[in-house]
Amino acid sequence: MDRYEELVSSNPENCSATEYRYIGALIEKYAPGNILVFSVGRDSSLWMDLNKGGNTVFLEDVRKWIKFSRNITPEINIVKVNYSTKRKNWKKLLGQDHKLQMRLPDFIKNTVWDLVFVDGPRGYDDKVPGRMQSIFSAAKLKTRNLILHDCDREVEKTYFIEYIGAPTHIVEKLYHKEFVFD
């Protein structure tokens, strides 16, 4: 069993081994590079290891996940963020850019990211923040690759198409958009 399959068996509700391999290959392609991940979890140390010597930053809103991640990987770089929207309001938030923009530190907004991976916030039901703000905010960053997980869900798929465009690649539940810029 390789590292990706081990991660799937210990974290079955997240990415598949195929999805992890796809993201991992992209990170390795740019390593050491600038990687931004919306969310922390059991896979955070994998992203850091694959980008060894690079700049890997995580954005997280749940304090217990921040604590969990720092206990496992003390050197992890996590920026605490807040989401002000709930998934149940996703339809009426479409096009309301002023309500979708997140407050992000300047270094996040000013960095050219090799990969931005949106896997948070949770977004699995109407009681939690949906990914509307993270998708909108990620779309405003300068990045070579933007990946969104859980595009089998209506909110993620709709917001990706609306704010990022048609995916360049689809791998299971991942939408990936490649950008070319100077």
BELVEN-V633667 format. One record per residue. N is the residue number from 0. OMEGA is omega as a letter, one per 30 degrees, with the letter a starting at -180 (none if undefined). Layout:
<<N & OMEGA> <N & OMEGA>>
This chain:
<<0 & l> <1 & a> <2 & a> <3 & l> <4 & l> <5 & l> <6 & l> <7 & a> <8 & l> <9 & a> <10 & a> <11 & a> <12 & a> <13 & a> <14 & l> <15 & l> <16 & l> <17 & l> <18 & l> <19 & l> <20 & a> <21 & l> <22 & l> <23 & l> <24 & l> <25 & l> <26 & a> <27 & l> <28 & a> <29 & a> <30 & f> <31 & a> <32 & l> <33 & a> <34 & l> <35 & a> <36 & l> <37 & l> <38 & l> <39 & l> <40 & a> <41 & a> <42 & a> <43 & a> <44 & l> <45 & a> <46 & l> <47 & l> <48 & a> <49 & l> <50 & a> <51 & a> <52 & l> <53 & a> <54 & l> <55 & a> <56 & l> <57 & l> <58 & a> <59 & a> <60 & a> <61 & a> <62 & a> <63 & l> <64 & l> <65 & l> <66 & l> <67 & a> <68 & l> <69 & l> <70 & a> <71 & a> <72 & a> <73 & a> <74 & a> <75 & a> <76 & a> <77 & l> <78 & l> <79 & l> <80 & l> <81 & l> <82 & a> <83 & a> <84 & l> <85 & a> <86 & a> <87 & a> <88 & a> <89 & a> <90 & a> <91 & l> <92 & l> <93 & l> <94 & l> <95 & a> <96 & a> <97 & l> <98 & a> <99 & a> <100 & l> <101 & l> <102 & l> <103 & l> <104 & a> <105 & a> <106 & l> <107 & a> <108 & a> <109 & a> <110 & l> <111 & a> <112 & l> <113 & l> <114 & l> <115 & a> <116 & l> <117 & l> <118 & a> <119 & g> <120 & a> <121 & l> <122 & a> <123 & l> <124 & a> <125 & a> <126 & a> <127 & l> <128 & l> <129 & a> <130 & a> <131 & a> <132 & a> <133 & l> <134 & l> <135 & a> <136 & l> <137 & a> <138 & a> <139 & a> <140 & l> <141 & a> <142 & l> <143 & a> <144 & l> <145 & a> <146 & l> <147 & l> <148 & l> <149 & l> <150 & l> <151 & l> <152 & a> <153 & a> <154 & a> <155 & a> <156 & a> <157 & a> <158 & l> <159 & a> <160 & a> <161 & a> <162 & a> <163 & l> <164 & l> <165 & l> <166 & l> <167 & a> <168 & l> <169 & l> <170 & a> <171 & a> <172 & l> <173 & l> <174 & a> <175 & l> <176 & l> <177 & l> <178 & l> <179 & l> <180 & a> <181 & none>>
